[in-house]
Amino acid sequence: MLASCISAEFIKMRRAPVWAAFAALPAVSALIGSANYVANLDLLTPGWENLWTQHTLFICYFFLPALIGAGASYLWRLEHMGSNWNELMVAPVPARDVFIAKLVVLALLDLVAFAAMTAFFVASGIVLRVPGAFPVASFAEQVVLGWIGSLAICGIQLVVSMLVRNFAVPVGVGLGGGILGIMAAMGGLGYVFPYALMQSGMNSNALVVLDAPHIAQIAVLSVVYVACSVAFASAWLRTRDVVAAK
């Protein structure tokens, strides 16, 4: 049943414009980051690490959390239209599978953003002739760990979009969560707060130490937040009935 739900979600999203947004917005962040890097070379040591901090400055804290919120809202939009919610309530489909299917699609959208971010970062470094060898191992670690950390945001934003029919509110929640993530990281909670796990995993602005215990903590807590989101959404869908707007 889960496979059928995932297939249905992909069919609904086949020509959705949100795919383009997840691929294009990292380009905007890359342009801003590259411009900041060039403009501050008198303060920054030229190198891949400092280019990375500039590239992730906006994507981690502002763009991607809000974009995930938009993606989550888009995934629930059809269910919130007309009488579709009531039809969902009586459909012979496990509530857990409905939510997990949307989570899988949102995680893939998120992966598209990370792939685009990676491509734009490497391309920017080549164009700007960043000195030094490209740090393949550390860069791959930060990208993978950042994506794992972002899954916590995906789970929470899907819950918010499930509960709130308005498209814009979850986007605002994502943006606010990203800002709170900055504060959490600066306050030493970057390994704990859900909206800071992605930032910490990517080591944006070098606010955390990515040693083995902290890497494990980011990964484990992300899984915990996702599991809690699935459990809450499944229970809610089984026991509550939210009337869709006409």
LINVENRA-V490402 format. One record per residue. N is the residue number from 0. RES is the residue in one small letter. SS is DSSP state (A for helix, B for strand, O for the rest). PSI is psi in whole degrees, 0 to 359 (* if undefined). OMEGA is omega in radians with two decimals (* if undefined). Layout:
n=N res=RES ss=SS psi=PSI omega=OMEGA
n=N res=RES ss=SS psi=PSI omega=OMEGA
This chain:
n=0 res=m ss=O psi=322 omega=3.13
n=1 res=l ss=A psi=318 omega=3.13
n=2 res=a ss=A psi=321 omega=3.12
n=3 res=s ss=A psi=321 omega=3.12
n=4 res=c ss=A psi=318 omega=3.12
n=5 res=i ss=A psi=317 omega=3.12
n=6 res=s ss=A psi=319 omega=3.13
n=7 res=a ss=A psi=320 omega=3.12
n=8 res=e ss=A psi=321 omega=3.12
n=9 res=f ss=A psi=324 omega=3.10
n=10 res=i ss=A psi=317 omega=3.12
n=11 res=k ss=A psi=329 omega=-3.06
n=12 res=m ss=O psi=6 omega=-2.98
n=13 res=r ss=O psi=316 omega=-3.11
n=14 res=r ss=O psi=24 omega=-3.11
n=15 res=a ss=O psi=138 omega=-3.14
n=16 res=p ss=O psi=347 omega=-3.09
n=17 res=v ss=A psi=333 omega=3.08
n=18 res=w ss=A psi=317 omega=3.14
n=19 res=a ss=A psi=324 omega=3.14
n=20 res=a ss=A psi=318 omega=-3.13
n=21 res=f ss=A psi=336 omega=3.11
n=22 res=a ss=A psi=328 omega=-3.02
n=23 res=a ss=A psi=324 omega=-3.06
n=24 res=l ss=A psi=323 omega=3.05
n=25 res=p ss=A psi=334 omega=3.09
n=26 res=a ss=A psi=320 omega=3.10
n=27 res=v ss=A psi=315 omega=3.12
n=28 res=s ss=A psi=322 omega=3.13
n=29 res=a ss=A psi=320 omega=3.11
n=30 res=l ss=A psi=316 omega=3.12
n=31 res=i ss=A psi=315 omega=-3.13
n=32 res=g ss=A psi=318 omega=3.12
n=33 res=s ss=A psi=320 omega=3.11
n=34 res=a ss=A psi=319 omega=3.10
n=35 res=n ss=A psi=319 omega=-3.14
n=36 res=y ss=A psi=312 omega=-3.12
n=37 res=v ss=A psi=319 omega=-3.08
n=38 res=a ss=A psi=338 omega=-3.07
n=39 res=n ss=O psi=23 omega=-3.14
n=40 res=l ss=O psi=341 omega=3.07
n=41 res=d ss=O psi=343 omega=3.11
n=42 res=l ss=O psi=332 omega=-3.10
n=43 res=l ss=O psi=148 omega=3.00
n=44 res=t ss=O psi=121 omega=-3.12
n=45 res=p ss=O psi=132 omega=-3.14
n=46 res=g ss=O psi=167 omega=-3.09
n=47 res=w ss=A psi=324 omega=-3.10
n=48 res=e ss=A psi=315 omega=-3.14
n=49 res=n ss=A psi=329 omega=3.03
n=50 res=l ss=A psi=321 omega=3.13
n=51 res=w ss=A psi=317 omega=3.14
n=52 res=t ss=A psi=324 omega=3.13
n=53 res=q ss=A psi=323 omega=3.14
n=54 res=h ss=A psi=323 omega=-3.07
n=55 res=t ss=A psi=353 omega=-3.06
n=56 res=l ss=A psi=313 omega=-3.08
n=57 res=f ss=A psi=323 omega=-3.08
n=58 res=i ss=A psi=321 omega=-3.10
n=59 res=c ss=A psi=318 omega=-2.98
n=60 res=y ss=A psi=331 omega=-3.02
n=61 res=f ss=A psi=303 omega=-2.96
n=62 res=f ss=A psi=305 omega=-3.00
n=63 res=l ss=A psi=317 omega=3.07
n=64 res=p ss=A psi=318 omega=3.11
n=65 res=a ss=A psi=322 omega=3.14
n=66 res=l ss=A psi=320 omega=3.06
n=67 res=i ss=A psi=321 omega=3.08
n=68 res=g ss=A psi=319 omega=3.10
n=69 res=a ss=A psi=319 omega=3.11
n=70 res=g ss=A psi=320 omega=3.12
n=71 res=a ss=A psi=317 omega=3.11
n=72 res=s ss=A psi=320 omega=-3.14
n=73 res=y ss=A psi=323 omega=-3.13
n=74 res=l ss=A psi=334 omega=3.14
n=75 res=w ss=A psi=355 omega=-3.00
n=76 res=r ss=A psi=320 omega=-3.10
n=77 res=l ss=O psi=320 omega=3.13
n=78 res=e ss=O psi=332 omega=-3.11
n=79 res=h ss=O psi=2 omega=-3.13
n=80 res=m ss=B psi=136 omega=3.05
n=81 res=g ss=O psi=230 omega=-3.13
n=82 res=s ss=O psi=15 omega=-3.07
n=83 res=n ss=A psi=328 omega=-3.13
n=84 res=w ss=A psi=317 omega=3.13
n=85 res=n ss=A psi=324 omega=3.09
n=86 res=e ss=A psi=324 omega=3.09
n=87 res=l ss=A psi=322 omega=-3.10
n=88 res=m ss=A psi=331 omega=-3.09
n=89 res=v ss=A psi=1 omega=3.14
n=90 res=a ss=O psi=142 omega=-3.13
n=91 res=p ss=O psi=55 omega=-3.09
n=92 res=v ss=O psi=130 omega=3.10
n=93 res=p ss=O psi=135 omega=-3.13
n=94 res=a ss=A psi=322 omega=-3.13
n=95 res=r ss=A psi=319 omega=-3.11
n=96 res=d ss=A psi=324 omega=3.11
n=97 res=v ss=A psi=313 omega=-3.10
n=98 res=f ss=A psi=316 omega=-3.11
n=99 res=i ss=A psi=322 omega=3.12
n=100 res=a ss=A psi=317 omega=3.10
n=101 res=k ss=A psi=323 omega=3.12
n=102 res=l ss=A psi=320 omega=3.12
n=103 res=v ss=A psi=315 omega=-3.14
n=104 res=v ss=A psi=317 omega=3.13
n=105 res=l ss=A psi=322 omega=3.10
n=106 res=a ss=A psi=324 omega=3.10
n=107 res=l ss=A psi=320 omega=3.04
n=108 res=l ss=A psi=316 omega=3.11
n=109 res=d ss=A psi=321 omega=3.12
n=110 res=l ss=A psi=325 omega=3.06
n=111 res=v ss=A psi=317 omega=3.12
n=112 res=a ss=A psi=318 omega=-3.14
n=113 res=f ss=A psi=323 omega=3.09
n=114 res=a ss=A psi=318 omega=3.10
n=115 res=a ss=A psi=319 omega=3.12
n=116 res=m ss=A psi=317 omega=3.12
n=117 res=t ss=A psi=313 omega=-3.12
n=118 res=a ss=A psi=316 omega=-3.12
n=119 res=f ss=A psi=326 omega=3.12
n=120 res=f ss=A psi=312 omega=3.13
n=121 res=v ss=A psi=316 omega=3.14
n=122 res=a ss=A psi=320 omega=3.13
n=123 res=s ss=A psi=319 omega=3.13
n=124 res=g ss=A psi=322 omega=3.12
n=125 res=i ss=A psi=314 omega=-3.13
n=126 res=v ss=A psi=320 omega=-3.11
n=127 res=l ss=O psi=357 omega=3.13
n=128 res=r ss=O psi=53 omega=3.13
n=129 res=v ss=O psi=129 omega=-3.10
n=130 res=p ss=O psi=159 omega=3.08
n=131 res=g ss=O psi=162 omega=3.12
n=132 res=a ss=O psi=144 omega=3.13
n=133 res=f ss=O psi=126 omega=-3.08
n=134 res=p ss=O psi=78 omega=-3.02
n=135 res=v ss=A psi=309 omega=-3.03
n=136 res=a ss=A psi=308 omega=-3.10
n=137 res=s ss=A psi=324 omega=3.13
n=138 res=f ss=A psi=315 omega=3.12
n=139 res=a ss=A psi=320 omega=3.12
n=140 res=e ss=A psi=315 omega=-3.10
n=141 res=q ss=A psi=323 omega=3.12
n=142 res=v ss=A psi=312 omega=-3.13
n=143 res=v ss=A psi=315 omega=-3.12
n=144 res=l ss=A psi=325 omega=3.08
n=145 res=g ss=A psi=318 omega=3.11
n=146 res=w ss=A psi=318 omega=3.10
n=147 res=i ss=A psi=316 omega=3.12
n=148 res=g ss=A psi=327 omega=-3.12
n=149 res=s ss=A psi=342 omega=3.12
n=150 res=l ss=A psi=331 omega=3.06
n=151 res=a ss=A psi=319 omega=3.10
n=152 res=i ss=A psi=319 omega=3.13
n=153 res=c ss=A psi=313 omega=-3.13
n=154 res=g ss=A psi=313 omega=-3.11
n=155 res=i ss=A psi=317 omega=-3.12
n=156 res=q ss=A psi=327 omega=3.07
n=157 res=l ss=A psi=324 omega=3.07
n=158 res=v ss=A psi=314 omega=3.13
n=159 res=v ss=A psi=315 omega=-3.12
n=160 res=s ss=A psi=333 omega=3.06
n=161 res=m ss=A psi=321 omega=-3.07
n=162 res=l ss=A psi=333 omega=-3.05
n=163 res=v ss=O psi=121 omega=-3.10
n=164 res=r ss=O psi=335 omega=-3.14
n=165 res=n ss=O psi=132 omega=-3.09
n=166 res=f ss=A psi=322 omega=-2.99
n=167 res=a ss=A psi=328 omega=-3.06
n=168 res=v ss=A psi=311 omega=3.11
n=169 res=p ss=A psi=328 omega=3.08
n=170 res=v ss=A psi=317 omega=3.08
n=171 res=g ss=A psi=322 omega=3.09
n=172 res=v ss=A psi=318 omega=3.11
n=173 res=g ss=A psi=316 omega=3.12
n=174 res=l ss=A psi=316 omega=3.11
n=175 res=g ss=A psi=322 omega=3.10
n=176 res=g ss=A psi=321 omega=3.10
n=177 res=g ss=A psi=320 omega=3.11
n=178 res=i ss=A psi=318 omega=3.08
n=179 res=l ss=A psi=330 omega=3.10
n=180 res=g ss=A psi=323 omega=3.07
n=181 res=i ss=A psi=313 omega=-3.11
n=182 res=m ss=A psi=321 omega=3.13
n=183 res=a ss=A psi=317 omega=3.13
n=184 res=a ss=A psi=319 omega=3.13
n=185 res=m ss=A psi=334 omega=3.13
n=186 res=g ss=O psi=8 omega=3.11
n=187 res=g ss=O psi=11 omega=-3.12
n=188 res=l ss=O psi=22 omega=-3.12
n=189 res=g ss=O psi=339 omega=-3.14
n=190 res=y ss=O psi=359 omega=-3.01
n=191 res=v ss=O psi=312 omega=-3.06
n=192 res=f ss=O psi=131 omega=-3.02
n=193 res=p ss=A psi=323 omega=-3.12
n=194 res=y ss=A psi=359 omega=3.09
n=195 res=a ss=A psi=349 omega=-3.07
n=196 res=l ss=A psi=320 omega=3.11
n=197 res=m ss=A psi=314 omega=3.14
n=198 res=q ss=A psi=318 omega=-3.13
n=199 res=s ss=A psi=318 omega=3.13
n=200 res=g ss=A psi=324 omega=3.12
n=201 res=m ss=O psi=355 omega=3.14
n=202 res=n ss=O psi=43 omega=3.12
n=203 res=s ss=A psi=130 omega=-3.12
n=204 res=n ss=A psi=15 omega=3.06
n=205 res=a ss=A psi=44 omega=-3.13
n=206 res=l ss=O psi=350 omega=-3.10
n=207 res=v ss=O psi=170 omega=3.07
n=208 res=v ss=O psi=118 omega=-3.10
n=209 res=l ss=O psi=68 omega=3.00
n=210 res=d ss=O psi=176 omega=-3.03
n=211 res=a ss=A psi=313 omega=3.14
n=212 res=p ss=A psi=320 omega=-3.11
n=213 res=h ss=A psi=326 omega=3.05
n=214 res=i ss=A psi=314 omega=3.12
n=215 res=a ss=A psi=320 omega=-3.12
n=216 res=q ss=A psi=317 omega=3.12
n=217 res=i ss=A psi=314 omega=-3.11
n=218 res=a ss=A psi=314 omega=-3.10
n=219 res=v ss=A psi=315 omega=-3.12
n=220 res=l ss=A psi=326 omega=3.08
n=221 res=s ss=A psi=316 omega=3.09
n=222 res=v ss=A psi=320 omega=3.13
n=223 res=v ss=A psi=314 omega=3.13
n=224 res=y ss=A psi=321 omega=3.10
n=225 res=v ss=A psi=315 omega=3.14
n=226 res=a ss=A psi=319 omega=3.12
n=227 res=c ss=A psi=321 omega=3.11
n=228 res=s ss=A psi=316 omega=3.12
n=229 res=v ss=A psi=315 omega=-3.12
n=230 res=a ss=A psi=314 omega=-3.13
n=231 res=f ss=A psi=312 omega=-3.11
n=232 res=a ss=A psi=320 omega=-3.14
n=233 res=s ss=A psi=315 omega=3.13
n=234 res=a ss=A psi=318 omega=-3.13
n=235 res=w ss=A psi=314 omega=-3.12
n=236 res=l ss=A psi=331 omega=3.13
n=237 res=r ss=A psi=331 omega=-2.97
n=238 res=t ss=A psi=347 omega=-3.08
n=239 res=r ss=O psi=156 omega=3.08
n=240 res=d ss=O psi=107 omega=3.11
n=241 res=v ss=O psi=121 omega=-3.09
n=242 res=v ss=O psi=126 omega=-3.14
n=243 res=a ss=O psi=151 omega=3.12
n=244 res=a ss=B psi=143 omega=3.13
n=245 res=k ss=O psi=* omega=*
